[in-house]
Amino acid sequence: MTQSADIKQGASISPIWILPFIALFVGIWMVYQYQNAKGEEIFIRMPHAEGITAGKTQIKVRSVNMGLITDVKLSDDRKYVMARAEIDKRYQHLLTEDAKIWVVKPRVDQAGITGLNTLLSGVYLEFSPGSIEDTSSYFKLLDEPPLIANDIQGGRFNLLSRDSEVIEVGTGLYYKGYKVGQIETANFDWQEQTMRYQIFIKEPFQNLVTFNTVFWVNSGLEVDLSADGINIKTGSLSKMLKGGISFTVPERENPGDTVKAGHIFSLSKNYKKALEQRYFLYDYFVIQFEQSIRGLNPGAPVEYRGIRIGTVVESPAMLIVDDKPAYFATEDTRVPVLIKVEYKRIFHNAKISQDFWQSNLESWLKKGMRASLKPGNLITGALYVDLDIYPDAPPYQIESIASYSVLPSISSGFSVLTNQVSEVLTKFNKLNIEGSLSQFEKAMAEYEVLATNVTALISDNKTRAIPDNFNQTMAQVTQSMAQFDQTMKQFRKTMSDYEEGSQVYNEMKSTMAELKQLSQELQPFTKSLNEQPDMLIFDKNNISDIEPRSKN
């Protein structure tokens, strides 16, 4: 008898398949752990990859490792290098948009020698976190380490310079000799032809910067040769070697309100120029001089009896009259000079000073106020404009040129002295000395006749018959006449020394001729001295004519 097989349905999944599921789970877990442990990925743009090695170059913040460069490649246009870095997730909150990254390597700069520890370990990237909350994954490598760390509190301002020397980045800022900040950036604006600086002033010294603060270049050694004389100022040795920028509020000036960060100030070449920025209220005038203006330079002072009230703007004034320069006029040989009267120099309240000047100017001119050129410095030959009252000055006439009011002037200096000497010699030559001597001789002859007649009258017997009192009186008259006669003889002898042909007369005539010749010789000398006032010390400048040359 045949037995039937007992068939049972087995398990559909073998236990062996558990292993792949476990492996898959472990893999997913490892991927999760890897991704979870993996830091933030950032990209750093740099001009070149000198010293940067993928998998080796570290990124540090305050000497603590925070990331690693994982890849370095050249950009598609080959203009820069893009580096990829991985940042530890614990420091992801530091990746702010204003963060800074730079290469730490051996450097020699104003701060000294830094980065020597990288000679053995290799270069690394220093990361300086920013202060804002927005984060970023793209950064640009700085060419130089920042001078001011982001965590240092203070204020940043801007300086604009048009004529001062170029100041290097890192140069210190000083307030009354104390260093309170430094220059962060320096850029040249080629379109406006100006230097732009960003400065940083540490807290709390940024509160010293107000609306009326002035900035100037402090080179440590300043030599000023002007009409005011020679002025030499020296600073500390560090300032002489590195220079610096100083700032302050001028004396007797209201500081004003504290300015906000980013305010723009003007940077002057020296303190003297910085002070002139205060004189913003002024009026222009033209002075026409009938003499040489050599030595009168722009910036020369305009004074009233030693008190500075303004500044020379243009010498000569570049004014156009009838489509021609004013100093080339054929009818008028005077040379125009443009000045400005700065009212704050007269009184600290500029508005009051302006009203006072404008209301009294006409009366001053009627009283004889005139402008003249005075020597300010014999070494440099610099001149300045001096205003003073000359009661004997010719009456002034209201005049204007190219819309500017004209202040009347008078000649001064050696030219006036020469004219006065010439006038004296001319008047002396006009004296009729020979005629005067002839008249005196005639008078002496008449006196001798009179004296003889008087003597004969006294000696006459009839005269002696007159009473004794009269005789006594006549005796006294005789004695007086004798004394007068002796005196006149002595005077005649003295005057005979001045007669034509006498030695005294010849010497006097020779002296007058020498004075006249000296006056004639003095005229070209004074003319040259007016043209070059410093010729007493330096050689006269002889500028040779330029010879035209043909092109080879």
PESUL-V582215 format. One record per run of one state. SS is the DSSP state (H for helix, E for strand, - for the rest). FROM is the first residue (numbers start at 1). TO is the last residue. If there is no record, write none. Layout:
BEGIN
ss=[SS SS]
from=[FROM FROM]
to=[TO TO]
END
This chain:
BEGIN
ss=[- H - E - E - E - E - H - E - E - E - E - H - E - E - E - E - E - E - E - H - E - E - E - E - H - E - E - E - H - E - E - E - E - E H - E H - H - E - E - E - E - E - H - H - H - H - H - H -]
from=[1 15 38 40 47 58 62 64 75 81 88 89 95 96 97 100 105 107 110 112 115 118 122 124 129 135 136 138 143 154 162 172 176 178 190 194 203 205 209 210 211 213 218 221 227 229 235 237 243 245 250 258 259 264 269 271 277 282 290 301 305 307 316 320 322 324 326 329 335 343 347 350 368 369 378 382 390 400 402 404 408 409 410 414 431 433 460 461 465 468 497 503 532 533 537]
to=[14 37 39 46 57 61 63 74 80 87 88 94 95 96 99 104 106 109 111 114 117 121 123 128 134 135 137 142 153 161 171 175 177 189 193 202 204 208 209 210 212 217 220 226 228 234 236 242 244 249 257 258 263 268 270 276 281 289 300 304 306 315 319 321 323 325 328 334 342 346 349 367 368 377 381 389 399 401 403 407 408 409 413 430 432 459 460 464 467 496 502 531 532 536 552]
END
